[in-house]
């Protein structure tokens, strides 16, 4: 403000995840996240993120230590202050060698 004091932008967010072990060699994760901002549009414009969320699920196979092979599905949405929105769908494959 004119006196040099800061007025923070209030935001709300959260994340939750769950891991399930199907067997010694197979596991899954499911997770989701959410974000919401109380933007002062006169200061930030209406081109900033108002709200977003995402979720994913994966399956990871360990054929033998130290190798992991996985596949993940993700979906996300983002909404701007001006009302525009978009989404993302993604399939991701991964390998990891633990040494």
Secondary structure as GFF3:
##gff-version 3
##sequence-region A 1 99
A	DSSP	beta_strand	11	21	.	.	.	ID=ss1
A	DSSP	beta_strand	26	37	.	.	.	ID=ss2
A	DSSP	alpha_helix	41	44	.	.	.	ID=ss3
A	DSSP	beta_strand	49	64	.	.	.	ID=ss4
A	DSSP	beta_strand	67	80	.	.	.	ID=ss5
A	DSSP	beta_strand	85	97	.	.	.	ID=ss6
###
